[in-house]
Amino acid sequence: MSNPSPLVCICIPTYNAAATIRETLASILAQTYTNLVIHVSDNASTDKTLEIVESMADPRMHIHCHEKNIGVE
């Protein structure tokens, strides 16, 4: 049986977002609407962004890591 609620995809581009990424993800994961997926795309952060994202593992979350900074756009 399929879920009657539409799937919502949330995309979060990050670069050195250690100061805010935990709060951002916690807010999304706390939503009552559950048919969602979260794609975090990290642009080769040099701080603890990835460590924080990985520590908040959730089956709805997918992490994409760039090996080098690909720029703004």
mmCIF file as Biopython writes it, N, C-alpha, C and O atoms, coordinates in Angstrom:
data_model
#
loop_
_atom_site.group_PDB
_atom_site.id
_atom_site.type_symbol
_atom_site.label_atom_id
_atom_site.label_alt_id
_atom_site.label_comp_id
_atom_site.label_asym_id
_atom_site.label_entity_id
_atom_site.label_seq_id
_atom_site.pdbx_PDB_ins_code
_atom_site.Cartn_x
_atom_site.Cartn_y
_atom_site.Cartn_z
_atom_site.occupancy
_atom_site.B_iso_or_equiv
_atom_site.auth_seq_id
_atom_site.auth_asym_id
_atom_site.pdbx_PDB_model_num
ATOM 1   N N  . MET A ? 1  ? 0.848  -1.174 0.000  1.0 0.0 1  A 1 
ATOM 2   C CA . MET A ? 1  ? 0.000  0.000  0.000  1.0 0.0 1  A 1 
ATOM 3   C C  . MET A ? 1  ? 0.896  1.240  0.000  1.0 0.0 1  A 1 
ATOM 4   O O  . MET A ? 1  ? 1.858  1.312  0.765  1.0 0.0 1  A 1 
ATOM 5   N N  . SER A ? 2  ? 0.588  2.195  -0.838 1.0 0.0 2  A 1 
ATOM 6   C CA . SER A ? 2  ? 1.397  3.405  -0.906 1.0 0.0 2  A 1 
ATOM 7   C C  . SER A ? 2  ? 0.918  4.432  0.121  1.0 0.0 2  A 1 
ATOM 8   O O  . SER A ? 2  ? -0.225 4.408  0.579  1.0 0.0 2  A 1 
ATOM 9   N N  . ASN A ? 3  ? 1.819  5.311  0.453  1.0 0.0 3  A 1 
ATOM 10  C CA . ASN A ? 3  ? 1.519  6.370  1.407  1.0 0.0 3  A 1 
ATOM 11  C C  . ASN A ? 3  ? 0.673  7.441  0.700  1.0 0.0 3  A 1 
ATOM 12  O O  . ASN A ? 3  ? 1.067  7.922  -0.363 1.0 0.0 3  A 1 
ATOM 13  N N  . PRO A ? 4  ? -0.480 7.821  1.267  1.0 0.0 4  A 1 
ATOM 14  C CA . PRO A ? 4  ? -1.326 8.823  0.612  1.0 0.0 4  A 1 
ATOM 15  C C  . PRO A ? 4  ? -0.753 10.246 0.668  1.0 0.0 4  A 1 
ATOM 16  O O  . PRO A ? 4  ? -1.205 11.124 -0.067 1.0 0.0 4  A 1 
ATOM 17  N N  . SER A ? 5  ? 0.218  10.468 1.517  1.0 0.0 5  A 1 
ATOM 18  C CA . SER A ? 5  ? 0.831  11.801 1.631  1.0 0.0 5  A 1 
ATOM 19  C C  . SER A ? 5  ? 1.957  11.926 0.614  1.0 0.0 5  A 1 
ATOM 20  O O  . SER A ? 5  ? 2.726  10.981 0.437  1.0 0.0 5  A 1 
ATOM 21  N N  . PRO A ? 6  ? 2.074  13.063 -0.057 1.0 0.0 6  A 1 
ATOM 22  C CA . PRO A ? 6  ? 3.163  13.249 -1.019 1.0 0.0 6  A 1 
ATOM 23  C C  . PRO A ? 6  ? 4.522  13.236 -0.324 1.0 0.0 6  A 1 
ATOM 24  O O  . PRO A ? 6  ? 4.667  13.697 0.809  1.0 0.0 6  A 1 
ATOM 25  N N  . LEU A ? 7  ? 5.505  12.700 -1.028 1.0 0.0 7  A 1 
ATOM 26  C CA . LEU A ? 7  ? 6.872  12.707 -0.523 1.0 0.0 7  A 1 
ATOM 27  C C  . LEU A ? 7  ? 7.439  14.118 -0.654 1.0 0.0 7  A 1 
ATOM 28  O O  . LEU A ? 7  ? 7.344  14.732 -1.716 1.0 0.0 7  A 1 
ATOM 29  N N  . VAL A ? 8  ? 8.021  14.624 0.414  1.0 0.0 8  A 1 
ATOM 30  C CA . VAL A ? 8  ? 8.663  15.931 0.417  1.0 0.0 8  A 1 
ATOM 31  C C  . VAL A ? 8  ? 10.169 15.696 0.495  1.0 0.0 8  A 1 
ATOM 32  O O  . VAL A ? 8  ? 10.647 14.974 1.369  1.0 0.0 8  A 1 
ATOM 33  N N  . CYS A ? 9  ? 10.906 16.307 -0.417 1.0 0.0 9  A 1 
ATOM 34  C CA . CYS A ? 9  ? 12.362 16.196 -0.446 1.0 0.0 9  A 1 
ATOM 35  C C  . CYS A ? 9  ? 12.955 17.532 -0.005 1.0 0.0 9  A 1 
ATOM 36  O O  . CYS A ? 9  ? 12.700 18.572 -0.613 1.0 0.0 9  A 1 
ATOM 37  N N  . ILE A ? 10 ? 13.744 17.485 1.053  1.0 0.0 10 A 1 
ATOM 38  C CA . ILE A ? 10 ? 14.386 18.691 1.581  1.0 0.0 10 A 1 
ATOM 39  C C  . ILE A ? 10 ? 15.876 18.602 1.255  1.0 0.0 10 A 1 
ATOM 40  O O  . ILE A ? 10 ? 16.549 17.644 1.637  1.0 0.0 10 A 1 
ATOM 41  N N  . CYS A ? 11 ? 16.374 19.599 0.554  1.0 0.0 11 A 1 
ATOM 42  C CA . CYS A ? 11 ? 17.786 19.628 0.160  1.0 0.0 11 A 1 
ATOM 43  C C  . CYS A ? 11 ? 18.510 20.704 0.960  1.0 0.0 11 A 1 
ATOM 44  O O  . CYS A ? 11 ? 18.087 21.859 0.994  1.0 0.0 11 A 1 
ATOM 45  N N  . ILE A ? 12 ? 19.604 20.309 1.599  1.0 0.0 12 A 1 
ATOM 46  C CA . ILE A ? 12 ? 20.361 21.241 2.431  1.0 0.0 12 A 1 
ATOM 47  C C  . ILE A ? 12 ? 21.801 21.296 1.931  1.0 0.0 12 A 1 
ATOM 48  O O  . ILE A ? 12 ? 22.581 20.379 2.191  1.0 0.0 12 A 1 
ATOM 49  N N  . PRO A ? 13 ? 22.159 22.355 1.220  1.0 0.0 13 A 1 
ATOM 50  C CA . PRO A ? 13 ? 23.564 22.522 0.849  1.0 0.0 13 A 1 
ATOM 51  C C  . PRO A ? 13 ? 24.335 23.054 2.060  1.0 0.0 13 A 1 
ATOM 52  O O  . PRO A ? 13 ? 23.860 23.954 2.753  1.0 0.0 13 A 1 
ATOM 53  N N  . THR A ? 14 ? 25.513 22.503 2.312  1.0 0.0 14 A 1 
ATOM 54  C CA . THR A ? 14 ? 26.295 22.963 3.465  1.0 0.0 14 A 1 
ATOM 55  C C  . THR A ? 14 ? 27.734 23.244 3.080  1.0 0.0 14 A 1 
ATOM 56  O O  . THR A ? 14 ? 28.290 22.637 2.165  1.0 0.0 14 A 1 
ATOM 57  N N  . TYR A ? 15 ? 28.311 24.172 3.797  1.0 0.0 15 A 1 
ATOM 58  C CA . TYR A ? 15 ? 29.749 24.421 3.760  1.0 0.0 15 A 1 
ATOM 59  C C  . TYR A ? 15 ? 30.101 25.076 5.083  1.0 0.0 15 A 1 
ATOM 60  O O  . TYR A ? 15 ? 29.671 26.191 5.377  1.0 0.0 15 A 1 
ATOM 61  N N  . ASN A ? 16 ? 30.884 24.368 5.870  1.0 0.0 16 A 1 
ATOM 62  C CA . ASN A ? 16 ? 31.302 24.859 7.186  1.0 0.0 16 A 1 
ATOM 63  C C  . ASN A ? 16 ? 30.106 25.372 7.998  1.0 0.0 16 A 1 
ATOM 64  O O  . ASN A ? 16 ? 30.095 26.505 8.481  1.0 0.0 16 A 1 
ATOM 65  N N  . ALA A ? 17 ? 29.112 24.508 8.129  1.0 0.0 17 A 1 
ATOM 66  C CA . ALA A ? 17 ? 27.869 24.867 8.817  1.0 0.0 17 A 1 
ATOM 67  C C  . ALA A ? 17 ? 27.770 24.235 10.210 1.0 0.0 17 A 1 
ATOM 68  O O  . ALA A ? 17 ? 26.666 24.039 10.719 1.0 0.0 17 A 1 
ATOM 69  N N  . ALA A ? 18 ? 28.890 23.921 10.819 1.0 0.0 18 A 1 
ATOM 70  C CA . ALA A ? 18 ? 28.878 23.249 12.125 1.0 0.0 18 A 1 
ATOM 71  C C  . ALA A ? 18 ? 28.087 24.028 13.175 1.0 0.0 18 A 1 
ATOM 72  O O  . ALA A ? 18 ? 27.481 23.427 14.062 1.0 0.0 18 A 1 
ATOM 73  N N  . ALA A ? 19 ? 28.086 25.326 13.086 1.0 0.0 19 A 1 
ATOM 74  C CA . ALA A ? 19 ? 27.399 26.148 14.090 1.0 0.0 19 A 1 
ATOM 75  C C  . ALA A ? 19 ? 25.879 26.047 14.004 1.0 0.0 19 A 1 
ATOM 76  O O  . ALA A ? 19 ? 25.190 26.328 14.984 1.0 0.0 19 A 1 
ATOM 77  N N  . THR A ? 20 ? 25.346 25.649 12.849 1.0 0.0 20 A 1 
ATOM 78  C CA . THR A ? 20 ? 23.890 25.670 12.675 1.0 0.0 20 A 1 
ATOM 79  C C  . THR A ? 20 ? 23.274 24.359 12.197 1.0 0.0 20 A 1 
ATOM 80  O O  . THR A ? 20 ? 22.056 24.203 12.288 1.0 0.0 20 A 1 
ATOM 81  N N  . ILE A ? 21 ? 24.055 23.420 11.695 1.0 0.0 21 A 1 
ATOM 82  C CA . ILE A ? 21 ? 23.483 22.235 11.059 1.0 0.0 21 A 1 
ATOM 83  C C  . ILE A ? 21 ? 22.719 21.343 12.034 1.0 0.0 21 A 1 
ATOM 84  O O  . ILE A ? 21 ? 21.701 20.768 11.650 1.0 0.0 21 A 1 
ATOM 85  N N  . ARG A ? 22 ? 23.168 21.208 13.265 1.0 0.0 22 A 1 
ATOM 86  C CA . ARG A ? 22 ? 22.452 20.370 14.231 1.0 0.0 22 A 1 
ATOM 87  C C  . ARG A ? 22 ? 21.032 20.902 14.460 1.0 0.0 22 A 1 
ATOM 88  O O  . ARG A ? 22 ? 20.066 20.139 14.437 1.0 0.0 22 A 1 
ATOM 89  N N  . GLU A ? 23 ? 20.918 22.201 14.679 1.0 0.0 23 A 1 
ATOM 90  C CA . GLU A ? 23 ? 19.608 22.812 14.913 1.0 0.0 23 A 1 
ATOM 91  C C  . GLU A ? 23 ? 18.719 22.693 13.669 1.0 0.0 23 A 1 
ATOM 92  O O  . GLU A ? 23 ? 17.520 22.437 13.778 1.0 0.0 23 A 1 
ATOM 93  N N  . THR A ? 24 ? 19.308 22.877 12.509 1.0 0.0 24 A 1 
ATOM 94  C CA . THR A ? 24 ? 18.556 22.754 11.261 1.0 0.0 24 A 1 
ATOM 95  C C  . THR A ? 24 ? 17.974 21.356 11.107 1.0 0.0 24 A 1 
ATOM 96  O O  . THR A ? 24 ? 16.777 21.199 10.865 1.0 0.0 24 A 1 
ATOM 97  N N  . LEU A ? 25 ? 18.822 20.341 11.248 1.0 0.0 25 A 1 
ATOM 98  C CA . LEU A ? 25 ? 18.355 18.966 11.086 1.0 0.0 25 A 1 
ATOM 99  C C  . LEU A ? 25 ? 17.380 18.561 12.184 1.0 0.0 25 A 1 
ATOM 100 O O  . LEU A ? 25 ? 16.394 17.876 11.913 1.0 0.0 25 A 1 
ATOM 101 N N  . ALA A ? 26 ? 17.642 18.973 13.407 1.0 0.0 26 A 1 
ATOM 102 C CA . ALA A ? 26 ? 16.735 18.641 14.518 1.0 0.0 26 A 1 
ATOM 103 C C  . ALA A ? 26 ? 15.350 19.210 14.259 1.0 0.0 26 A 1 
ATOM 104 O O  . ALA A ? 26 ? 14.347 18.555 14.542 1.0 0.0 26 A 1 
ATOM 105 N N  . SER A ? 27 ? 15.287 20.403 13.732 1.0 0.0 27 A 1 
ATOM 106 C CA . SER A ? 27 ? 14.007 21.027 13.432 1.0 0.0 27 A 1 
ATOM 107 C C  . SER A ? 27 ? 13.248 20.246 12.357 1.0 0.0 27 A 1 
ATOM 108 O O  . SER A ? 27 ? 12.044 20.021 12.481 1.0 0.0 27 A 1 
ATOM 109 N N  . ILE A ? 28 ? 13.942 19.843 11.324 1.0 0.0 28 A 1 
ATOM 110 C CA . ILE A ? 28 ? 13.303 19.080 10.248 1.0 0.0 28 A 1 
ATOM 111 C C  . ILE A ? 28 ? 12.845 17.716 10.762 1.0 0.0 28 A 1 
ATOM 112 O O  . ILE A ? 28 ? 11.718 17.300 10.497 1.0 0.0 28 A 1 
ATOM 113 N N  . LEU A ? 29 ? 13.706 17.026 11.489 1.0 0.0 29 A 1 
ATOM 114 C CA . LEU A ? 29 ? 13.381 15.693 11.984 1.0 0.0 29 A 1 
ATOM 115 C C  . LEU A ? 29 ? 12.262 15.703 13.017 1.0 0.0 29 A 1 
ATOM 116 O O  . LEU A ? 29 ? 11.628 14.673 13.247 1.0 0.0 29 A 1 
ATOM 117 N N  . ALA A ? 30 ? 12.013 16.836 13.634 1.0 0.0 30 A 1 
ATOM 118 C CA . ALA A ? 30 ? 10.964 16.940 14.654 1.0 0.0 30 A 1 
ATOM 119 C C  . ALA A ? 30 ? 9.583  17.241 14.057 1.0 0.0 30 A 1 
ATOM 120 O O  . ALA A ? 30 ? 8.589  17.277 14.782 1.0 0.0 30 A 1 
ATOM 121 N N  . GLN A ? 31 ? 9.522  17.450 12.772 1.0 0.0 31 A 1 
ATOM 122 C CA . GLN A ? 31 ? 8.239  17.776 12.142 1.0 0.0 31 A 1 
ATOM 123 C C  . GLN A ? 31 ? 7.255  16.611 12.267 1.0 0.0 31 A 1 
ATOM 124 O O  . GLN A ? 31 ? 7.669  15.452 12.303 1.0 0.0 31 A 1 
ATOM 125 N N  . THR A ? 32 ? 5.988  16.906 12.331 1.0 0.0 32 A 1 
ATOM 126 C CA . THR A ? 32 ? 4.972  15.858 12.427 1.0 0.0 32 A 1 
ATOM 127 C C  . THR A ? 32 ? 4.704  15.210 11.074 1.0 0.0 32 A 1 
ATOM 128 O O  . THR A ? 32 ? 4.208  14.085 11.018 1.0 0.0 32 A 1 
ATOM 129 N N  . TYR A ? 33 ? 5.022  15.896 9.996  1.0 0.0 33 A 1 
ATOM 130 C CA . TYR A ? 33 ? 4.883  15.310 8.665  1.0 0.0 33 A 1 
ATOM 131 C C  . TYR A ? 33 ? 6.066  14.374 8.464  1.0 0.0 33 A 1 
ATOM 132 O O  . TYR A ? 33 ? 7.214  14.816 8.513  1.0 0.0 33 A 1 
ATOM 133 N N  . THR A ? 34 ? 5.809  13.102 8.243  1.0 0.0 34 A 1 
ATOM 134 C CA . THR A ? 34 ? 6.902  12.128 8.239  1.0 0.0 34 A 1 
ATOM 135 C C  . THR A ? 34 ? 7.293  11.603 6.871  1.0 0.0 34 A 1 
ATOM 136 O O  . THR A ? 34 ? 8.339  10.965 6.746  1.0 0.0 34 A 1 
ATOM 137 N N  . ASN A ? 35 ? 6.500  11.844 5.846  1.0 0.0 35 A 1 
ATOM 138 C CA . ASN A ? 35 ? 6.847  11.320 4.529  1.0 0.0 35 A 1 
ATOM 139 C C  . ASN A ? 35 ? 7.802  12.295 3.840  1.0 0.0 35 A 1 
ATOM 140 O O  . ASN A ? 35 ? 7.430  13.020 2.918  1.0 0.0 35 A 1 
ATOM 141 N N  . LEU A ? 36 ? 9.030  12.286 4.315  1.0 0.0 36 A 1 
ATOM 142 C CA . LEU A ? 36 ? 10.035 13.197 3.767  1.0 0.0 36 A 1 
ATOM 143 C C  . LEU A ? 36 ? 11.387 12.514 3.687  1.0 0.0 36 A 1 
ATOM 144 O O  . LEU A ? 36 ? 11.654 11.534 4.383  1.0 0.0 36 A 1 
ATOM 145 N N  . VAL A ? 37 ? 12.225 13.048 2.828  1.0 0.0 37 A 1 
ATOM 146 C CA . VAL A ? 37 ? 13.617 12.638 2.752  1.0 0.0 37 A 1 
ATOM 147 C C  . VAL A ? 37 ? 14.446 13.904 2.781  1.0 0.0 37 A 1 
ATOM 148 O O  . VAL A ? 37 ? 14.031 14.956 2.295  1.0 0.0 37 A 1 
ATOM 149 N N  . ILE A ? 38 ? 15.632 13.778 3.363  1.0 0.0 38 A 1 
ATOM 150 C CA . ILE A ? 38 ? 16.535 14.921 3.516  1.0 0.0 38 A 1 
ATOM 151 C C  . ILE A ? 38 ? 17.835 14.599 2.803  1.0 0.0 38 A 1 
ATOM 152 O O  . ILE A ? 38 ? 18.461 13.573 3.068  1.0 0.0 38 A 1 
ATOM 153 N N  . HIS A ? 39 ? 18.234 15.471 1.903  1.0 0.0 39 A 1 
ATOM 154 C CA . HIS A ? 39 ? 19.514 15.319 1.218  1.0 0.0 39 A 1 
ATOM 155 C C  . HIS A ? 39 ? 20.430 16.439 1.697  1.0 0.0 39 A 1 
ATOM 156 O O  . HIS A ? 39 ? 20.160 17.618 1.465  1.0 0.0 39 A 1 
ATOM 157 N N  . VAL A ? 40 ? 21.511 16.061 2.365  1.0 0.0 40 A 1 
ATOM 158 C CA . VAL A ? 40 ? 22.513 17.026 2.810  1.0 0.0 40 A 1 
ATOM 159 C C  . VAL A ? 40 ? 23.672 16.917 1.832  1.0 0.0 40 A 1 
ATOM 160 O O  . VAL A ? 40 ? 24.270 15.851 1.685  1.0 0.0 40 A 1 
ATOM 161 N N  . SER A ? 41 ? 23.982 18.006 1.173  1.0 0.0 41 A 1 
ATOM 162 C CA . SER A ? 41 ? 25.082 18.037 0.212  1.0 0.0 41 A 1 
ATOM 163 C C  . SER A ? 41 ? 26.183 18.923 0.779  1.0 0.0 41 A 1 
ATOM 164 O O  . SER A ? 41 ? 26.050 20.145 0.847  1.0 0.0 41 A 1 
ATOM 165 N N  . ASP A ? 42 ? 27.266 18.283 1.181  1.0 0.0 42 A 1 
ATOM 166 C CA . ASP A ? 42 ? 28.358 19.031 1.807  1.0 0.0 42 A 1 
ATOM 167 C C  . ASP A ? 42 ? 29.411 19.391 0.775  1.0 0.0 42 A 1 
ATOM 168 O O  . ASP A ? 42 ? 29.876 18.531 0.027  1.0 0.0 42 A 1 
ATOM 169 N N  . ASN A ? 43 ? 29.783 20.656 0.735  1.0 0.0 43 A 1 
ATOM 170 C CA . ASN A ? 43 ? 30.718 21.191 -0.243 1.0 0.0 43 A 1 
ATOM 171 C C  . ASN A ? 43 ? 32.149 21.222 0.307  1.0 0.0 43 A 1 
ATOM 172 O O  . ASN A ? 43 ? 32.800 22.267 0.315  1.0 0.0 43 A 1 
ATOM 173 N N  . ALA A ? 44 ? 32.625 20.061 0.763  1.0 0.0 44 A 1 
ATOM 174 C CA . ALA A ? 44 ? 34.000 19.908 1.256  1.0 0.0 44 A 1 
ATOM 175 C C  . ALA A ? 44 ? 34.275 20.781 2.483  1.0 0.0 44 A 1 
ATOM 176 O O  . ALA A ? 44 ? 35.280 21.489 2.539  1.0 0.0 44 A 1 
ATOM 177 N N  . SER A ? 45 ? 33.384 20.723 3.448  1.0 0.0 45 A 1 
ATOM 178 C CA . SER A ? 45 ? 33.568 21.496 4.682  1.0 0.0 45 A 1 
ATOM 179 C C  . SER A ? 45 ? 34.886 21.131 5.367  1.0 0.0 45 A 1 
ATOM 180 O O  . SER A ? 45 ? 35.347 19.991 5.308  1.0 0.0 45 A 1 
ATOM 181 N N  . THR A ? 46 ? 35.467 22.125 6.009  1.0 0.0 46 A 1 
ATOM 182 C CA . THR A ? 46 ? 36.718 21.901 6.743  1.0 0.0 46 A 1 
ATOM 183 C C  . THR A ? 46 ? 36.492 21.936 8.253  1.0 0.0 46 A 1 
ATOM 184 O O  . THR A ? 46 ? 37.440 21.797 9.027  1.0 0.0 46 A 1 
ATOM 185 N N  . ASP A ? 47 ? 35.250 22.121 8.671  1.0 0.0 47 A 1 
ATOM 186 C CA . ASP A ? 47 ? 34.935 22.106 10.102 1.0 0.0 47 A 1 
ATOM 187 C C  . ASP A ? 47 ? 34.261 20.767 10.448 1.0 0.0 47 A 1 
ATOM 188 O O  . ASP A ? 47 ? 34.492 19.780 9.749  1.0 0.0 47 A 1 
ATOM 189 N N  . LYS A ? 48 ? 33.471 20.707 11.461 1.0 0.0 48 A 1 
ATOM 190 C CA . LYS A ? 48 ? 32.859 19.457 11.909 1.0 0.0 48 A 1 
ATOM 191 C C  . LYS A ? 48 ? 31.449 19.230 11.353 1.0 0.0 48 A 1 
ATOM 192 O O  . LYS A ? 48 ? 30.677 18.454 11.917 1.0 0.0 48 A 1 
ATOM 193 N N  . THR A ? 49 ? 31.118 19.892 10.267 1.0 0.0 49 A 1 
ATOM 194 C CA . THR A ? 49 ? 29.782 19.745 9.688  1.0 0.0 49 A 1 
ATOM 195 C C  . THR A ? 49 ? 29.425 18.289 9.437  1.0 0.0 49 A 1 
ATOM 196 O O  . THR A ? 49 ? 28.381 17.820 9.890  1.0 0.0 49 A 1 
ATOM 197 N N  . LEU A ? 50 ? 30.278 17.570 8.722  1.0 0.0 50 A 1 
ATOM 198 C CA . LEU A ? 50 ? 29.964 16.183 8.389  1.0 0.0 50 A 1 
ATOM 199 C C  . LEU A ? 50 ? 29.868 15.297 9.627  1.0 0.0 50 A 1 
ATOM 200 O O  . LEU A ? 50 ? 28.997 14.431 9.708  1.0 0.0 50 A 1 
ATOM 201 N N  . GLU A ? 51 ? 30.737 15.509 10.563 1.0 0.0 51 A 1 
ATOM 202 C CA . GLU A ? 51 ? 30.706 14.735 11.808 1.0 0.0 51 A 1 
ATOM 203 C C  . GLU A ? 51 ? 29.356 14.920 12.511 1.0 0.0 51 A 1 
ATOM 204 O O  . GLU A ? 51 ? 28.777 13.956 13.011 1.0 0.0 51 A 1 
ATOM 205 N N  . ILE A ? 52 ? 28.874 16.127 12.547 1.0 0.0 52 A 1 
ATOM 206 C CA . ILE A ? 52 ? 27.582 16.421 13.189 1.0 0.0 52 A 1 
ATOM 207 C C  . ILE A ? 52 ? 26.443 15.773 12.412 1.0 0.0 52 A 1 
ATOM 208 O O  . ILE A ? 52 ? 25.569 15.140 13.004 1.0 0.0 52 A 1 
ATOM 209 N N  . VAL A ? 53 ? 26.447 15.925 11.094 1.0 0.0 53 A 1 
ATOM 210 C CA . VAL A ? 53 ? 25.392 15.331 10.263 1.0 0.0 53 A 1 
ATOM 211 C C  . VAL A ? 53 ? 25.372 13.820 10.442 1.0 0.0 53 A 1 
ATOM 212 O O  . VAL A ? 53 ? 24.307 13.233 10.633 1.0 0.0 53 A 1 
ATOM 213 N N  . GLU A ? 54 ? 26.529 13.190 10.382 1.0 0.0 54 A 1 
ATOM 214 C CA . GLU A ? 54 ? 26.609 11.737 10.527 1.0 0.0 54 A 1 
ATOM 215 C C  . GLU A ? 54 ? 26.148 11.272 11.905 1.0 0.0 54 A 1 
ATOM 216 O O  . GLU A ? 54 ? 25.599 10.178 12.036 1.0 0.0 54 A 1 
ATOM 217 N N  . SER A ? 55 ? 26.364 12.084 12.925 1.0 0.0 55 A 1 
ATOM 218 C CA . SER A ? 55 ? 25.947 11.706 14.280 1.0 0.0 55 A 1 
ATOM 219 C C  . SER A ? 55 ? 24.428 11.738 14.438 1.0 0.0 55 A 1 
ATOM 220 O O  . SER A ? 55 ? 23.891 11.164 15.386 1.0 0.0 55 A 1 
ATOM 221 N N  . MET A ? 56 ? 23.743 12.397 13.530 1.0 0.0 56 A 1 
ATOM 222 C CA . MET A ? 56 ? 22.283 12.521 13.605 1.0 0.0 56 A 1 
ATOM 223 C C  . MET A ? 56 ? 21.616 11.545 12.634 1.0 0.0 56 A 1 
ATOM 224 O O  . MET A ? 56 ? 20.567 11.853 12.069 1.0 0.0 56 A 1 
ATOM 225 N N  . ALA A ? 57 ? 22.202 10.406 12.445 1.0 0.0 57 A 1 
ATOM 226 C CA . ALA A ? 57 ? 21.724 9.421  11.476 1.0 0.0 57 A 1 
ATOM 227 C C  . ALA A ? 57 ? 20.220 9.189  11.590 1.0 0.0 57 A 1 
ATOM 228 O O  . ALA A ? 57 ? 19.673 9.039  12.683 1.0 0.0 57 A 1 
ATOM 229 N N  . ASP A ? 58 ? 19.580 9.164  10.444 1.0 0.0 58 A 1 
ATOM 230 C CA . ASP A ? 58 ? 18.144 8.909  10.350 1.0 0.0 58 A 1 
ATOM 231 C C  . ASP A ? 58 ? 17.937 8.254  8.983  1.0 0.0 58 A 1 
ATOM 232 O O  . ASP A ? 58 ? 18.548 8.683  8.004  1.0 0.0 58 A 1 
ATOM 233 N N  . PRO A ? 59 ? 17.099 7.238  8.896  1.0 0.0 59 A 1 
ATOM 234 C CA . PRO A ? 59 ? 16.921 6.555  7.610  1.0 0.0 59 A 1 
ATOM 235 C C  . PRO A ? 59 ? 16.384 7.451  6.498  1.0 0.0 59 A 1 
ATOM 236 O O  . PRO A ? 59 ? 16.494 7.105  5.322  1.0 0.0 59 A 1 
ATOM 237 N N  . ARG A ? 60 ? 15.814 8.580  6.848  1.0 0.0 60 A 1 
ATOM 238 C CA . ARG A ? 60 ? 15.302 9.509  5.836  1.0 0.0 60 A 1 
ATOM 239 C C  . ARG A ? 60 ? 16.372 10.460 5.324  1.0 0.0 60 A 1 
ATOM 240 O O  . ARG A ? 60 ? 16.129 11.228 4.393  1.0 0.0 60 A 1 
ATOM 241 N N  . MET A ? 61 ? 17.556 10.413 5.929  1.0 0.0 61 A 1 
ATOM 242 C CA . MET A ? 61 ? 18.609 11.372 5.592  1.0 0.0 61 A 1 
ATOM 243 C C  . MET A ? 61 ? 19.679 10.717 4.714  1.0 0.0 61 A 1 
ATOM 244 O O  . MET A ? 61 ? 20.139 9.608  4.986  1.0 0.0 61 A 1 
ATOM 245 N N  . HIS A ? 62 ? 20.057 11.431 3.659  1.0 0.0 62 A 1 
ATOM 246 C CA . HIS A ? 62 ? 21.095 10.971 2.737  1.0 0.0 62 A 1 
ATOM 247 C C  . HIS A ? 62 ? 22.172 12.053 2.690  1.0 0.0 62 A 1 
ATOM 248 O O  . HIS A ? 62 ? 21.869 13.237 2.537  1.0 0.0 62 A 1 
ATOM 249 N N  . ILE A ? 63 ? 23.417 11.639 2.822  1.0 0.0 63 A 1 
ATOM 250 C CA . ILE A ? 63 ? 24.532 12.586 2.860  1.0 0.0 63 A 1 
ATOM 251 C C  . ILE A ? 63 ? 25.341 12.442 1.580  1.0 0.0 63 A 1 
ATOM 252 O O  . ILE A ? 63 ? 25.736 11.341 1.197  1.0 0.0 63 A 1 
ATOM 253 N N  . HIS A ? 64 ? 25.577 13.562 0.933  1.0 0.0 64 A 1 
ATOM 254 C CA . HIS A ? 64 ? 26.376 13.603 -0.288 1.0 0.0 64 A 1 
ATOM 255 C C  . HIS A ? 64 ? 27.584 14.503 -0.003 1.0 0.0 64 A 1 
ATOM 256 O O  . HIS A ? 64 ? 27.425 15.662 0.381  1.0 0.0 64 A 1 
ATOM 257 N N  . CYS A ? 65 ? 28.788 13.961 -0.194 1.0 0.0 65 A 1 
ATOM 258 C CA . CYS A ? 65 ? 30.012 14.706 0.146  1.0 0.0 65 A 1 
ATOM 259 C C  . CYS A ? 65 ? 30.833 14.981 -1.102 1.0 0.0 65 A 1 
ATOM 260 O O  . CYS A ? 65 ? 31.122 14.068 -1.876 1.0 0.0 65 A 1 
ATOM 261 N N  . HIS A ? 66 ? 31.204 16.218 -1.294 1.0 0.0 66 A 1 
ATOM 262 C CA . HIS A ? 66 ? 32.120 16.569 -2.366 1.0 0.0 66 A 1 
ATOM 263 C C  . HIS A ? 66 ? 33.535 16.488 -1.826 1.0 0.0 66 A 1 
ATOM 264 O O  . HIS A ? 66 ? 33.812 16.958 -0.723 1.0 0.0 66 A 1 
ATOM 265 N N  . GLU A ? 67 ? 34.426 15.895 -2.599 1.0 0.0 67 A 1 
ATOM 266 C CA . GLU A ? 67 ? 35.817 15.776 -2.170 1.0 0.0 67 A 1 
ATOM 267 C C  . GLU A ? 67 ? 36.542 17.111 -2.216 1.0 0.0 67 A 1 
ATOM 268 O O  . GLU A ? 67 ? 37.469 17.351 -1.443 1.0 0.0 67 A 1 
ATOM 269 N N  . LYS A ? 68 ? 36.114 17.978 -3.127 1.0 0.0 68 A 1 
ATOM 270 C CA . LYS A ? 68 ? 36.700 19.312 -3.197 1.0 0.0 68 A 1 
ATOM 271 C C  . LYS A ? 68 ? 35.556 20.313 -3.334 1.0 0.0 68 A 1 
ATOM 272 O O  . LYS A ? 68 ? 34.462 19.971 -3.784 1.0 0.0 68 A 1 
ATOM 273 N N  . ASN A ? 69 ? 35.827 21.533 -2.943 1.0 0.0 69 A 1 
ATOM 274 C CA . ASN A ? 69 ? 34.820 22.590 -2.994 1.0 0.0 69 A 1 
ATOM 275 C C  . ASN A ? 69 ? 34.492 22.874 -4.456 1.0 0.0 69 A 1 
ATOM 276 O O  . ASN A ? 69 ? 35.373 23.161 -5.266 1.0 0.0 69 A 1 
ATOM 277 N N  . ILE A ? 70 ? 33.192 22.786 -4.772 1.0 0.0 70 A 1 
ATOM 278 C CA . ILE A ? 70 ? 32.781 22.985 -6.160 1.0 0.0 70 A 1 
ATOM 279 C C  . ILE A ? 70 ? 32.238 24.395 -6.425 1.0 0.0 70 A 1 
ATOM 280 O O  . ILE A ? 70 ? 31.728 24.676 -7.510 1.0 0.0 70 A 1 
ATOM 281 N N  . GLY A ? 71 ? 32.350 25.259 -5.444 1.0 0.0 71 A 1 
ATOM 282 C CA . GLY A ? 71 ? 31.893 26.626 -5.611 1.0 0.0 71 A 1 
ATOM 283 C C  . GLY A ? 71 ? 30.449 26.808 -5.214 1.0 0.0 71 A 1 
ATOM 284 O O  . GLY A ? 71 ? 29.799 25.867 -4.758 1.0 0.0 71 A 1 
ATOM 285 N N  . VAL A ? 72 ? 29.949 28.003 -5.383 1.0 0.0 72 A 1 
ATOM 286 C CA . VAL A ? 72 ? 28.624 28.360 -4.936 1.0 0.0 72 A 1 
ATOM 287 C C  . VAL A ? 72 ? 27.539 27.743 -5.798 1.0 0.0 72 A 1 
ATOM 288 O O  . VAL A ? 72 ? 26.557 27.230 -5.262 1.0 0.0 72 A 1 
ATOM 289 N N  . GLU A ? 73 ? 27.679 27.775 -7.081 1.0 0.0 73 A 1 
ATOM 290 C CA . GLU A ? 73 ? 26.592 27.290 -7.953 1.0 0.0 73 A 1 
ATOM 291 C C  . GLU A ? 73 ? 27.005 26.042 -8.662 1.0 0.0 73 A 1 
ATOM 292 O O  . GLU A ? 73 ? 26.227 25.486 -9.438 1.0 0.0 73 A 1 
#
